[in-house]
Structure formats: C-alpha cells, structure tokens
Amino acid sequence: MCVGSRTIGLTVMVASWLASASTPARAQGTFTPRVDLSDAILVDEADAATRTHLERAKAFIADEQWDEAVEILRQVTESHGGKVLPVSPWRFVSVRDYCHLQIASLPPAALELYRSRVDDRAQQWYEDGLRRRDAGRLRDVVDQLFCSTWGDDALLALGDLALEAGSTGEARGYWEKILPPDYWARLAPAVVQTNGSPVWLLYPDSDLDRAAVRARLLLAIILDGDLKSARQALEPFRRECGAAEGKLGGRRVKYAEFLEELLSESSGWPAEKVDRQWPTFAGSPQRDKVAPGEIAVGPIAWEEPLPETAPAEAGSSTGPRRIAEARDQLLSYHPVVVDNLVLVSTFDEIRAYDLASGKPMWSDSEGQAMYRLRERGEDAAAARFGPAGVGAPRFTLTVRQRRVYARLGSPVTTRTSDQPFMARQSYLVCVDLDLQGKCLWATPDTLGQEGNDPSWAFEGSPLVDGDGVYVVMRRSGVRPQQYVACLHPETGRLKWRRLVCGAETPGMGQEEMTHNLLTLDANTLYCNTNLGAVAALSTRDGQIRWITRYPRTRQLELTRRPKHLCRDLTPCVYHHGIVYVAPADSELLLALDAPTGLLIWPTPFPEDVVHLLGVVDGKLVASGDKLWWIDTLSGKIVSPPGTRGAVSFPEGGSPKGIGRGLLAGDRVYWPTWDKIYVFDHKTNRQLEPINLGLRHAAGGNLVPAGDSLIIAGHDRLTVFRAERGPHER
C-alpha cells in the first residue's frame, strides 16, 4: 500500500457485499423470466493433501513444536507453490505466499530455526544477484525464501533497481513489504490483522533503517508525480523521522529536508516526455496512456472502408440496446499507430496504411490486407456470419519492435457442446513489418497437437515484452475457464499457462464472444476476468500473486440484460500502484492495491460505464452513454470540468456517447454521433466541441495519430489532417 494514498479499511463492507450478493433478489412489479448467476468461482486451489500438511503445521505451531512446523512449511513452499489458498473469503494468494505468511507470524525462536535451514542458500542468491545486478536472482530470494535473513535486503535492492529503471510502482511494492505490521496497523487496523495474522505478506523483523525505507517510498511517490499523496505522507514522516539522515538521491542528506525540497521543486518539473506512438489498445501495456498535447482536428485526410460486423447477440436489430454504440452498427475496431503506419485487424486480415496518404502498405493481390488467413478463409467466413448468443466481436492489435501481434479467426470463445468446433477457431499471429508483413509464426502450428484442442480459444490480442507474448485464453465447458498464457516471442511456442478462474457466464449455455485483454506493469500481469475475480500474475512463470473476488450480479433477466454486460473491452487500468477495474458481471467499479490485491474502494456505479479511459489530474475518467469523473483517492464521483454540481456529462439523456474517447494532454475528448466534446482539466473548462457533422464524419473509437485523430467507425476508418486555425468547430 502506498503511504498516504492507498490506506485500506473496507473489510467489513466487502464482507457485507459478499453476503448480500449471495442472497437472491426478489423481482418487483411484473414478472420477467430470470436466471441465477452463481457467485461461486473455480480457482486452482491446493489439494486435500496440501491442506492436510498445512493443518498439521498449525497443530505443531499450537504445541510449539517448531522443528516439525518449520519443516512442513518449508517443504510445502518448495513443492506446492503454484496452487492458491484463501486468506479471506474474498482473496486468494499462492500456496508459497500462504506459507510465507505463516512463517512470518512465527515467534522469534521458530523463525530463527527456519533461517538456520535456508540462510546459506538465500545469502548465496542475494550476493550473486547484488554483484551482477540481477533482478531475477534477487526475486528468487523474495519468491522462495522471503523470511530468510536476506529477504529484506533483497526487497531493498529490488526496489533500488526498479527505481533506477523508472518503475516507481514496482519499487514501492517491494519497499512496502519491508515496513513491519505495526507500522501498517496504524494506517489500516481493520485489515492488517485477521485472526491475529497479516492478510498480506510483510517481512517480519527487518533490521533495516525504517526511516530510510520510508524515505525511499516518499521519493518514489514524488517521482511518480503523485504529489497529493506525497504531501499527505510528508507531514507524519517529518514528525516521526525529522532528524533521520542517510544516503538518498546519490548523496547523504537529512531525509525530511531533502524530500520537502524535492517536493517543492517537483511542481516546476517539465512534464514527462511521452512518445506519439499508439502501439496497443489504450496506448500502453498499463492501459493508461495520455497522448501528448492537444488534438488538432482538421478536414478529412482519407477514409478506408471496413467490413461491418455481425450483431452482438443472436437476432438482428431486436433485443437489449448496447451502450455507446448502435446494436446493428458495432464499433468493433481499435487501430494502432506506429512509425507513421495505421494498422487495423479484422476477422481474418491485418491491414496497414500510410498515415499521411492512406495508401495500403504491402497489400496482397486480393485487396488491402498486409496479412491474410488464406488457408483458413472458410473458418473466418463462418465466423463473420455466425453471431454468438452473448457478446460482440472486437479487434485489437499490439506492435512491439516492428512486429505485429494479433488475434484472428472466430471471435467465439465459449461454445456449446453441439457446436462443430473446428469450423470456428481463433489464431494468434506474429507479423514482421520490416519484412513487408511476413508471418513469422502462427498458432495452432506453434503449439503442436495441443493447439488443435477445440475447447481452447484466444480471447484477445497479446501484450509483449522481451521475455514473452502474454495472452488470455478461454476453455469452454460447463463453467468456462480463463487462463493466462505466455508464448515464446521468437517461436510462438508455449512457455507456461496458468488457470486464473472459472465461473458461470451470462451466456447461460449460449455461445459467447469475449475479448479480454491483459494489463502489464514491470513484471506483473493484471487480469480482469469478468468471471467474478481480478488477478495478478508473475510474468516469469505465471505464478499467481493474488486473486481478488468481487460480488457479481446474481440475477439476470433473459429479455433485458444489465447494461454493465456491455463492458466487454475493459482491461484493468494501472496507475500509480493502483489497479482500476470495471467488471462486466458486476455493477461495481473497483480500485485495488496493485502489489496486494487489497480493496481500496468500490463505487456502486451507473451501469452505463463501459470504457475506462485512464487517469488525469487525480481523476479516473469513465464513459458510456455519459462521461464520468471519479476521484482516485476516494472513489467518489466529482463534477465534470466547467460544471457546478453535475455528476456526469451530459446531465440529461442527450447526447449519448458513441465509441471510446481519448485523453490527450490536459484534455478529455468524448465522441457522440455528430460532435466530439472537449474538456480541459488544466483550466477546468468545457471547450468548444469539434463538429464532426461539418466534416462529413461520425463518431466512433478515437485513436491519436500524431497531432491529429483517427475515428474507427462501424464500417470505415476516418483519418483527419492535423491542421490548426479557423476550422469550423
């Protein structure tokens, strides 16, 4: 938990929600057919044998038989670390971390006994990692031998390395674990103790200078630009550690004086330089990119047609309306912009256009596709005209180091048992831009026999770093299951795959289209499953860091589904160590502490929120039919810029939002059918809207393209010139 900004104290509230969520609601008024959606989820829990071992360890601890207790916990940690166990009714951690929690709670004599058995190995790993500045080796100490004598030293060193690399959130997560339970008990007494034990993993008895650790945390908060939280945390630090001094920022200083001076200077620092690339959905792996500078929308530079997609649910134009898009004109396309190229994927193609001219790049003989699933054309055609019972097709891509990663093929991810599987299959492809769209690898070929298993589907486009290609996968069944997988970047072969959870879905046995995306910060993946849980996993091996449940909507009307089911493209948003989540199966909007998964706040939110645009000026911007601002510290809805007392824009029912908006500079851009409304956070004003009707254009998903704009509509890609001056607004 970040000092001063993420204090947590909502355990009782969460417990009450879980209780109320498990109580069936009574229908009011006229009878409408309903179905129950169970709030039970399936996770990869430890088996009965592991639980028996842990119960024996508890019995030995109660009898103060430290030798037996320590040995059992040590063996379980090494042998069964990949499974999970609950530490509360709403939160799971890995068996490995569960054992670390038990060891950290042992009395000094038992802790010393444990260390006598692991310290030699821990010291060797720590010194090797420190000498070579190898974060992987230091993480071995933290992951496997957390409570060793060297665990806190490894945490300190990992934080230093992360800060040097510019990953302030990761650094804070390491350093927070060094501060002892009594420190956190003052900030969040309601959740630090559960039956006398911490509910998150903290180092038990660090001999490191507490003031030095707290000073590092404050330094990271300031460098992160979280100045409001820094000001809140500085006063108690000055009061409690005012005389403390040590090395910080490369020189020996009095911590409080140095940090106060730095905080004062930080308000005048130039804004962090942000590149103009838009290489993945929402612009960055954190799903939180703010485009640099304002958008200058001139006349249309060029347009290209896109294939219209099938209606979201079975049927044509009847049934529940969708939020921020027309039911029969789905806004499915989310292009990316890299190196003056605009790239967009369809069911079976990847297209590339020159940003300036709109000329197709490296198109094949059949049309505009840079890459096409030629040998699988029949599968793609079947997908195009076969709508599922629930959901909508979505098309996203990721580009990293001139390689394009896309999910192609059928958008159906959950299938009925009588459906011919092989006619509806999804594929993951890697295409090289430097080789004019040559395909480097494609699944299922890279996965061998396992890739032909018809029950598996790729959910959406992956995220990529130097070590892996990370993607969400779904396995059909009575309870569909969601996995996170890592493929080798060069070959596409499977490195690891980890079950996150399984649960009943709103489809209730119908086919479903889902397009869940991951969020990545440093070495942690965050996954909004839309199946009753949010999870964090290690990029190294898929190890579960935490799984946090939330109350699901229990009863669904068959003829009028809740609006929040339209949240079909809402990956987690990571910002300043907090993960914001808008699950499709819950009316809640959640803020979770990124290192621990602990709840910071929930907001029972208007159902029409289907997009989380990001964080600007301490506010989370969310949209759907309307536009909303939520205070990141409290979760409370605040007034839009330029209004007094309003809770959303517009206050009435019109106009309605169409597509996904955009954050750029100090501004929010929110599209409707004929205008883009603009709000300036710096001046707290609503500006003149951009008139799309005068430009013979319509609203859609907004993507920045240098200084200008792309609108991805239901049937066309529209690119505007970046012209400033007396254009009609």
Rosetta blueprint (number, residue, H / E / L):
1 M L
2 C L
3 V L
4 G L
5 S L
6 R L
7 T L
8 I L
9 G L
10 L L
11 T H
12 V H
13 M H
14 V H
15 A H
16 S H
17 W H
18 L H
19 A H
20 S H
21 A H
22 S L
23 T L
24 P L
25 A L
26 R L
27 A L
28 Q L
29 G L
30 T L
31 F L
32 T L
33 P L
34 R E
35 V E
36 D E
37 L L
38 S L
39 D L
40 A L
41 I L
42 L E
43 V L
44 D L
45 E E
46 A L
47 D L
48 A H
49 A H
50 T H
51 R H
52 T H
53 H H
54 L H
55 E H
56 R H
57 A H
58 K H
59 A H
60 F H
61 I H
62 A H
63 D L
64 E L
65 Q L
66 W H
67 D H
68 E H
69 A H
70 V H
71 E H
72 I H
73 L H
74 R H
75 Q H
76 V H
77 T H
78 E H
79 S H
80 H L
81 G L
82 G L
83 K L
84 V E
85 L E
86 P E
87 V E
88 S E
89 P L
90 W L
91 R E
92 F E
93 V E
94 S E
95 V H
96 R H
97 D H
98 Y H
99 C H
100 H H
101 L H
102 Q H
103 I H
104 A H
105 S L
106 L L
107 P L
108 P H
109 A H
110 A H
111 L H
112 E H
113 L H
114 Y H
115 R H
116 S H
117 R H
118 V H
119 D H
120 D H
121 R H
122 A H
123 Q H
124 Q H
125 W H
126 Y H
127 E H
128 D H
129 G H
130 L H
131 R H
132 R H
133 R L
134 D L
135 A H
136 G H
137 R H
138 L H
139 R H
140 D H
141 V H
142 V H
143 D H
144 Q H
145 L L
146 F L
147 C L
148 S L
149 T L
150 W L
151 G H
152 D H
153 D H
154 A H
155 L H
156 L H
157 A H
158 L H
159 G H
160 D H
161 L H
162 A H
163 L H
164 E H
165 A L
166 G L
167 S L
168 T H
169 G H
170 E H
171 A H
172 R H
173 G H
174 Y H
175 W H
176 E H
177 K L
178 I L
179 L L
180 P L
181 P H
182 D H
183 Y H
184 W H
185 A H
186 R H
187 L H
188 A L
189 P H
190 A H
191 V H
192 V H
193 Q E
194 T E
195 N L
196 G L
197 S E
198 P E
199 V L
200 W L
201 L L
202 L L
203 Y L
204 P L
205 D L
206 S L
207 D L
208 L L
209 D L
210 R H
211 A H
212 A H
213 V H
214 R H
215 A H
216 R H
217 L H
218 L H
219 L H
220 A H
221 I H
222 I H
223 L H
224 D L
225 G L
226 D L
227 L H
228 K H
229 S H
230 A H
231 R H
232 Q H
233 A H
234 L H
235 E H
236 P H
237 F H
238 R H
239 R H
240 E H
241 C H
242 G L
243 A L
244 A L
245 E E
246 G E
247 K E
248 L E
249 G L
250 G L
251 R E
252 R E
253 V E
254 K E
255 Y H
256 A H
257 E H
258 F H
259 L H
260 E H
261 E H
262 L H
263 L H
264 S H
265 E H
266 S H
267 S L
268 G L
269 W L
270 P L
271 A L
272 E L
273 K L
274 V L
275 D L
276 R L
277 Q L
278 W E
279 P L
280 T E
281 F H
282 A H
283 G H
284 S L
285 P L
286 Q L
287 R L
288 D L
289 K L
290 V L
291 A E
292 P L
293 G L
294 E L
295 I L
296 A L
297 V L
298 G L
299 P L
300 I E
301 A E
302 W E
303 E E
304 E E
305 P E
306 L L
307 P L
308 E L
309 T L
310 A L
311 P L
312 A L
313 E L
314 A L
315 G L
316 S L
317 S L
318 T L
319 G L
320 P L
321 R L
322 R L
323 I L
324 A L
325 E L
326 A E
327 R L
328 D L
329 Q E
330 L L
331 L L
332 S L
333 Y E
334 H L
335 P L
336 V E
337 V E
338 V E
339 D L
340 N L
341 L E
342 V E
343 L E
344 V E
345 S E
346 T L
347 F L
348 D L
349 E E
350 I E
351 R E
352 A E
353 Y E
354 D E
355 L L
356 A L
357 S L
358 G L
359 K L
360 P E
361 M L
362 W L
363 S L
364 D L
365 S L
366 E L
367 G L
368 Q L
369 A E
370 M E
371 Y E
372 R E
373 L L
374 R H
375 E H
376 R H
377 G H
378 E H
379 D H
380 A H
381 A H
382 A H
383 A H
384 R H
385 F L
386 G L
387 P L
388 A L
389 G L
390 V E
391 G L
392 A L
393 P L
394 R L
395 F E
396 T L
397 L E
398 T E
399 V E
400 R E
401 Q L
402 R L
403 R E
404 V E
405 Y E
406 A E
407 R E
408 L E
409 G E
410 S L
411 P L
412 V E
413 T E
414 T E
415 R L
416 T L
417 S L
418 D L
419 Q L
420 P L
421 F H
422 M H
423 A H
424 R L
425 Q L
426 S E
427 Y E
428 L E
429 V E
430 C E
431 V E
432 D E
433 L H
434 D H
435 L H
436 Q L
437 G L
438 K E
439 C E
440 L E
441 W E
442 A E
443 T L
444 P L
445 D H
446 T H
447 L H
448 G H
449 Q H
450 E H
451 G H
452 N H
453 D L
454 P L
455 S L
456 W E
457 A E
458 F E
459 E L
460 G L
461 S L
462 P L
463 L E
464 V E
465 D L
466 G L
467 D L
468 G L
469 V E
470 Y E
471 V E
472 V E
473 M E
474 R E
475 R E
476 S L
477 G L
478 V L
479 R L
480 P L
481 Q E
482 Q E
483 Y E
484 V E
485 A E
486 C E
487 L E
488 H L
489 P L
490 E L
491 T L
492 G L
493 R L
494 L E
495 K E
496 W E
497 R E
498 R E
499 L E
500 V E
501 C E
502 G E
503 A L
504 E L
505 T L
506 P L
507 G L
508 M L
509 G L
510 Q L
511 E L
512 E E
513 M E
514 T L
515 H L
516 N L
517 L L
518 L E
519 T E
520 L E
521 D E
522 A L
523 N L
524 T E
525 L E
526 Y E
527 C E
528 N E
529 T L
530 N L
531 L L
532 G L
533 A E
534 V E
535 A E
536 A E
537 L E
538 S E
539 T L
540 R L
541 D L
542 G L
543 Q L
544 I E
545 R E
546 W E
547 I E
548 T E
549 R E
550 Y L
551 P L
552 R L
553 T L
554 R L
555 Q E
556 L E
557 E E
558 L L
559 T L
560 R L
561 R L
562 P L
563 K H
564 H H
565 L H
566 C H
567 R L
568 D L
569 L L
570 T L
571 P L
572 C L
573 V E
574 Y E
575 H E
576 H L
577 G L
578 I E
579 V E
580 Y E
581 V E
582 A L
583 P L
584 A L
585 D L
586 S L
587 E L
588 L E
589 L E
590 L E
591 A E
592 L E
593 D E
594 A L
595 P L
596 T L
597 G L
598 L L
599 L E
600 I E
601 W E
602 P E
603 T E
604 P E
605 F L
606 P L
607 E L
608 D L
609 V E
610 V E
611 H E
612 L E
613 L E
614 G E
615 V E
616 V E
617 D L
618 G L
619 K E
620 L E
621 V E
622 A E
623 S E
624 G E
625 D L
626 K L
627 L E
628 W E
629 W E
630 I E
631 D E
632 T L
633 L L
634 S L
635 G L
636 K L
637 I E
638 V E
639 S L
640 P L
641 P L
642 G L
643 T L
644 R L
645 G L
646 A L
647 V L
648 S L
649 F E
650 P L
651 E L
652 G L
653 G L
654 S L
655 P L
656 K L
657 G L
658 I L
659 G L
660 R L
661 G L
662 L E
663 L E
664 A E
665 G L
666 D L
667 R E
668 V E
669 Y E
670 W E
671 P E
672 T L
673 W L
674 D L
675 K E
676 I E
677 Y E
678 V E
679 F E
680 D E
681 H L
682 K L
683 T L
684 N L
685 R E
686 Q E
687 L E
688 E E
689 P E
690 I E
691 N E
692 L L
693 G H
694 L H
695 R H
696 H L
697 A L
698 A L
699 G L
700 G L
701 N E
702 L E
703 V E
704 P E
705 A E
706 G L
707 D L
708 S E
709 L E
710 I E
711 I E
712 A E
713 G L
714 H L
715 D L
716 R E
717 L E
718 T E
719 V E
720 F E
721 R L
722 A L
723 E L
724 R L
725 G L
726 P L
727 H L
728 E L
729 R L
